[in-house]
Amino acid sequence: MADYIITWLYAESPDDESYYPSVGGDTSSVGFQEVYWRCVYDFYKSALLTQKNQSVQYMFFTNVADIPTDVGGVNICRFFDEKNVRVQRLELTNRTPKDWYGAWRNQFFLFDILGYLQNIDGNFLILDSDCFITKDLFLVFREIEEKKIVSFKGKGHALDYPINGISTAQMRMLYQEFFGEASEMEYKGGEWIAVSSSIVPRIINEYKKLWDLNYQKYLSKEVKLNEEAHFLSMIYARLGHQESAGNQYIKRMWTAARYDNVSASDAELPIWHLPAEKRYGFKTMFQYFKTEPTEEQYLEHLKKVIGISKKRNWRRLRRAVVKIKERVCEHLNRT
């Protein structure tokens, strides 16, 4: 079976916006969406540089009618054509009401992606676009082929700790109510979906049933599942999958001033998920990729940009310097 590396971008309209804390601003604005287009470009550039298996295929899912031809001087439409990144346009099937939850209303687009993929044979790795791929993913795909599902568990929290509006204990109570059986389910991250085509129809079937059950909780204003990772966590448990083998391949690496969990050993991970770097590291690497670096040059530069081996204060200082430069540029543009 073919191996697929996939990311996505769902653009919200002015009348259907939600909140994305790592970027801020109006989600329908050009400036906001360009942040994500830079991430998408960096994502595929990093993948193309590091994958040794030339048979790996690349797919990109979006609701955007026209792929941009000028994002900071880069023609992303032409880049996709030249690098054989297959673009598939979809619409969001399950659009949540505006009072559903405070953020990330487009995340259920992931299930539309899975719905499309159930008609394709392959091993699928769907990642958030704010990821850099730093190593060949051959072993990841072989594990997907063998296990059918390879999930990722985020930072461990106490059972009563709320994760995007609901705790693990509450999710377990909902599971009992929905399915009439107990489960020791855990919260799984939605930035990494690693599944084989053989299991995708079962995931979609469980999702449809779970959507209806959970929507009734919304209507009755009770505690409910709020985002795609809540759904995936429950679906994986429903399918008898509890392990978190994905943690050996990816980490949610925070570099924010208030929370920084980066360590030098993270440099060995094949995938760096960097949510707080959308407006910083990804922007810097976007410009750097224009120089067409080799794989070795790319990896060395990425380590320097993120400061993977530096102390936390260094990363805080870097972000402060970038913010100051942005404000100076904004002031000069206004005058």
C-alpha positions as CSV (number, residue, x, y, z in Angstrom):
1,M,0.0,0.0,0.0
2,A,1.0,3.6,-0.6
3,D,2.1,5.9,2.2
4,Y,0.6,9.3,2.4
5,I,1.8,12.4,4.2
6,I,-1.1,14.8,4.7
7,T,-2.0,18.2,6.1
8,W,-4.9,20.6,5.7
9,L,-6.2,24.2,5.9
10,Y,-9.8,25.1,6.4
11,A,-10.4,28.8,5.8
12,E,-13.3,30.4,7.8
13,S,-15.6,33.1,6.4
14,P,-16.3,36.4,8.2
15,D,-19.6,35.1,9.5
16,D,-18.3,31.9,10.8
17,E,-15.1,32.7,12.7
18,S,-13.8,31.1,15.8
19,Y,-10.7,31.6,18.0
20,Y,-7.2,30.2,17.5
21,P,-5.1,31.3,20.5
22,S,-1.7,30.7,19.0
23,V,-2.4,33.2,16.2
24,G,-5.1,35.5,17.3
25,G,-6.9,38.0,15.1
26,D,-9.8,37.6,12.7
27,T,-9.6,34.0,11.2
28,S,-11.1,35.1,7.9
29,S,-8.4,37.8,7.3
30,V,-5.7,37.5,4.8
31,G,-3.0,38.1,7.5
32,F,-4.4,35.3,9.6
33,Q,-4.6,32.8,6.8
34,E,-1.2,33.7,5.4
35,V,0.2,32.5,8.8
36,Y,-1.2,29.0,8.0
37,W,-0.2,29.1,4.4
38,R,3.4,29.6,5.5
39,C,3.1,26.6,7.9
40,V,1.7,24.5,5.0
41,Y,4.6,25.4,2.8
42,D,7.2,24.7,5.5
43,F,5.5,21.4,6.3
44,Y,5.8,20.1,2.7
45,K,9.3,21.5,2.2
46,S,10.5,19.7,5.3
47,A,8.8,16.5,4.3
48,L,10.2,16.6,0.7
49,L,13.7,17.1,2.1
50,T,13.7,14.3,4.6
51,Q,11.8,11.4,2.9
52,K,14.0,8.8,1.3
53,N,11.2,6.7,0.0
54,Q,10.3,8.3,-3.4
55,S,7.0,6.5,-3.5
56,V,5.6,8.5,-0.5
57,Q,2.6,10.5,-1.7
58,Y,1.6,14.0,-0.6
59,M,-2.0,15.2,-0.2
60,F,-3.4,18.5,0.9
61,F,-7.0,19.1,1.9
62,T,-8.7,22.4,1.9
63,N,-12.0,24.3,1.3
64,V,-10.1,27.1,-0.5
65,A,-11.1,27.4,-4.1
66,D,-7.9,28.9,-5.3
67,I,-4.5,28.0,-3.9
68,P,-2.5,31.3,-3.4
69,T,0.0,32.3,-6.0
70,D,1.8,34.9,-3.8
71,V,2.4,34.4,-0.1
72,G,5.4,36.4,0.8
73,G,6.8,35.9,-2.7
74,V,6.1,32.2,-2.9
75,N,3.7,30.7,-5.5
76,I,2.2,27.9,-3.4
77,C,-0.1,26.8,-6.3
78,R,2.9,26.2,-8.5
79,F,4.9,24.6,-5.7
80,F,2.1,22.0,-5.2
81,D,2.1,21.3,-9.0
82,E,5.8,21.0,-9.2
83,K,6.1,18.7,-6.2
84,N,3.1,16.6,-7.0
85,V,1.2,17.6,-3.9
86,R,-2.3,16.4,-4.6
87,V,-4.9,19.0,-3.6
88,Q,-8.4,17.8,-2.6
89,R,-11.1,20.3,-1.9
90,L,-13.8,19.5,0.6
91,E,-16.5,21.3,2.6
92,L,-17.1,20.9,6.4
93,T,-19.9,18.5,6.9
94,N,-20.6,19.0,10.6
95,R,-20.5,22.7,11.2
96,T,-20.8,23.5,14.9
97,P,-23.1,26.3,16.2
98,K,-21.4,29.5,17.3
99,D,-22.0,28.7,21.0
100,W,-20.5,25.2,20.7
101,Y,-17.2,26.0,22.2
102,G,-14.9,29.0,22.3
103,A,-12.2,27.9,19.8
104,W,-11.3,25.6,16.9
105,R,-14.7,25.2,15.3
106,N,-13.1,23.9,12.0
107,Q,-11.4,20.9,13.6
108,F,-14.1,18.5,12.6
109,F,-12.9,18.9,9.0
110,L,-10.5,16.1,9.9
111,F,-13.4,13.7,9.8
112,D,-14.4,14.9,6.3
113,I,-10.8,14.1,5.3
114,L,-11.0,10.6,6.8
115,G,-14.4,10.2,5.0
116,Y,-12.7,10.9,1.7
117,L,-9.7,8.6,2.5
118,Q,-11.9,5.6,3.2
119,N,-12.1,5.2,-0.6
120,I,-8.3,5.0,-1.0
121,D,-5.9,2.1,0.0
122,G,-3.0,3.3,2.0
123,N,-1.3,4.2,5.2
124,F,-2.2,7.7,6.2
125,L,-0.3,10.2,8.4
126,I,-2.4,13.3,8.9
127,L,-0.6,16.1,10.8
128,D,-1.3,19.7,11.7
129,S,0.5,22.0,9.4
130,D,2.5,23.6,12.3
131,C,4.9,20.6,12.2
132,F,8.4,20.2,10.8
133,I,9.4,16.7,9.7
134,T,13.0,16.1,10.5
135,K,13.6,12.4,9.7
136,D,12.5,9.7,7.2
137,L,9.1,8.3,8.3
138,F,9.5,4.8,6.9
139,L,9.2,3.2,10.4
140,V,6.1,5.2,11.2
141,F,4.3,3.9,8.1
142,R,5.4,0.3,8.8
143,E,3.9,0.6,12.3
144,I,0.7,2.0,10.9
145,E,0.5,-0.9,8.4
146,E,1.0,-3.4,11.2
147,K,-1.2,-1.8,14.0
148,K,-3.9,0.0,11.9
149,I,-4.0,2.8,14.4
150,V,-1.0,4.5,16.0
151,S,-2.2,7.2,18.4
152,F,-0.4,10.0,20.3
153,K,-1.0,10.9,23.9
154,G,-0.4,14.5,24.9
155,K,0.9,15.8,28.2
156,G,-0.4,13.7,31.1
157,H,-3.0,15.4,33.3
158,A,-4.9,14.5,36.4
159,L,-8.2,12.8,35.6
160,D,-10.2,15.8,36.7
161,Y,-8.1,18.4,34.8
162,P,-10.2,20.0,32.0
163,I,-8.7,19.6,28.5
164,N,-10.5,22.1,26.2
165,G,-13.6,22.1,28.4
166,I,-13.9,18.5,29.6
167,S,-11.8,16.3,31.8
168,T,-10.7,12.7,31.2
169,A,-13.0,11.6,34.1
170,Q,-15.9,13.3,32.4
171,M,-15.1,11.7,29.1
172,R,-15.1,8.3,30.8
173,M,-18.5,9.1,32.3
174,L,-19.9,10.1,28.9
175,Y,-18.4,6.9,27.4
176,Q,-20.3,4.9,30.0
177,E,-23.5,6.7,29.2
178,F,-23.2,6.6,25.4
179,F,-22.1,2.9,25.1
180,G,-23.3,1.3,28.3
181,E,-19.8,0.1,29.3
182,A,-16.9,1.4,31.3
183,S,-13.6,2.5,29.7
184,E,-10.2,3.6,30.9
185,M,-9.9,5.8,27.8
186,E,-7.3,8.5,27.7
187,Y,-7.1,11.8,25.9
188,K,-5.3,11.5,22.5
189,G,-3.9,14.4,20.5
190,G,-5.6,15.3,17.3
191,E,-2.5,16.9,15.7
192,W,-1.4,13.3,14.7
193,I,-3.7,10.8,13.0
194,A,-1.9,7.7,11.9
195,V,-4.3,5.1,10.5
196,S,-4.5,2.4,7.9
197,S,-7.2,2.5,5.2
198,S,-8.5,-0.8,6.6
199,I,-9.7,0.8,9.8
200,V,-10.9,4.2,8.4
201,P,-14.5,3.0,7.6
202,R,-14.9,1.8,11.2
203,I,-13.6,5.2,12.5
204,I,-16.1,7.0,10.3
205,N,-19.0,4.8,11.3
206,E,-18.2,5.4,15.0
207,Y,-17.9,9.1,14.4
208,K,-21.3,9.4,12.9
209,K,-22.9,7.6,15.8
210,L,-20.9,9.6,18.3
211,W,-21.8,12.9,16.6
212,D,-25.5,12.3,17.1
213,L,-25.1,11.2,20.7
214,N,-22.9,14.1,21.6
215,Y,-25.1,16.7,19.8
216,Q,-28.0,15.8,22.1
217,K,-25.7,16.8,24.9
218,Y,-25.2,20.2,23.2
219,L,-29.0,20.7,22.8
220,S,-29.6,19.9,26.5
221,K,-26.7,22.1,27.5
222,E,-24.9,19.3,29.3
223,V,-21.1,18.5,29.4
224,K,-20.1,17.3,25.9
225,L,-17.1,16.5,23.7
226,N,-15.9,19.8,22.2
227,E,-13.2,19.1,19.7
228,E,-11.9,16.5,17.3
229,A,-9.4,15.0,19.8
230,H,-12.2,14.3,22.2
231,F,-14.0,12.4,19.5
232,L,-10.8,10.5,18.4
233,S,-10.0,9.6,22.0
234,M,-13.5,8.0,22.4
235,I,-13.4,6.4,19.0
236,Y,-10.0,4.8,19.6
237,A,-11.2,3.4,22.9
238,R,-14.4,2.1,21.2
239,L,-12.2,0.3,18.6
240,G,-10.1,-1.3,21.4
241,H,-7.1,0.9,20.9
242,Q,-5.4,2.4,24.0
243,E,-1.7,2.4,23.4
244,S,0.2,5.6,22.5
245,A,3.1,4.4,20.2
246,G,3.0,7.8,18.4
247,N,4.8,9.4,21.3
248,Q,8.1,8.1,20.1
249,Y,7.7,10.0,16.9
250,I,6.1,13.4,17.8
251,K,5.9,15.8,20.7
252,R,3.9,18.9,21.3
253,M,6.8,21.2,21.8
254,W,5.8,24.5,23.5
255,T,8.1,27.5,23.2
256,A,5.7,30.1,24.6
257,A,7.0,32.6,27.2
258,R,4.5,31.2,29.8
259,Y,5.1,27.6,29.0
260,D,8.2,26.0,27.5
261,N,8.7,22.2,27.6
262,V,11.5,21.9,25.0
263,S,14.6,19.9,25.8
264,A,17.7,19.2,23.7
265,S,16.8,15.5,23.3
266,D,13.7,16.6,21.3
267,A,16.0,17.2,18.4
268,E,15.9,13.4,17.8
269,L,12.2,13.2,17.2
270,P,11.1,12.8,13.6
271,I,8.3,15.3,13.9
272,W,8.4,18.6,15.8
273,H,4.9,20.0,16.5
274,L,5.4,23.7,17.4
275,P,2.1,25.4,18.0
276,A,3.5,28.5,19.5
277,E,5.9,29.1,16.5
278,K,3.3,29.7,13.8
279,R,4.1,33.5,13.8
280,Y,7.8,33.1,14.6
281,G,9.8,30.0,13.7
282,F,7.6,29.1,10.7
283,K,7.9,32.6,9.3
284,T,11.7,32.5,9.6
285,M,11.9,29.1,8.0
286,F,9.5,30.2,5.3
287,Q,12.1,32.8,4.2
288,Y,15.0,30.4,4.6
289,F,13.4,27.7,2.4
290,K,13.6,30.1,-0.5
291,T,17.4,29.5,-0.5
292,E,16.7,25.8,-1.5
293,P,18.8,24.3,1.3
294,T,20.0,20.7,1.4
295,E,18.5,18.4,4.1
296,E,21.6,18.9,6.3
297,Q,21.4,22.7,5.9
298,Y,17.7,22.7,6.7
299,L,18.1,20.6,9.9
300,E,20.9,22.7,11.2
301,H,19.1,26.0,10.5
302,L,15.9,24.7,12.1
303,K,17.7,23.8,15.3
304,K,19.2,27.3,15.5
305,V,15.8,29.0,14.8
306,I,13.9,27.1,17.4
307,G,16.9,27.1,19.8
308,I,16.4,23.4,20.5
309,S,19.7,23.2,22.6
310,K,19.3,26.7,24.2
311,K,17.9,27.6,27.5
312,R,14.3,28.8,27.9
313,N,15.4,32.4,28.5
314,W,17.1,32.4,25.0
315,R,13.8,31.3,23.4
316,R,11.9,34.0,25.3
317,L,14.4,36.6,24.2
318,R,14.1,35.5,20.6
319,R,10.3,35.9,20.6
320,A,10.6,39.3,22.3
321,V,13.0,40.5,19.6
322,V,10.7,39.2,16.8
323,K,7.7,41.0,18.4
324,I,9.6,44.3,18.6
325,K,10.7,44.0,14.9
326,E,7.0,43.4,13.9
327,R,5.8,46.4,15.8
328,V,8.6,48.6,14.3
329,C,7.6,47.4,10.8
330,E,3.9,48.1,11.5
331,H,4.7,51.6,12.7
332,L,6.9,52.3,9.6
333,N,4.1,51.0,7.3
334,R,1.6,53.4,8.9
335,T,3.9,56.4,8.6
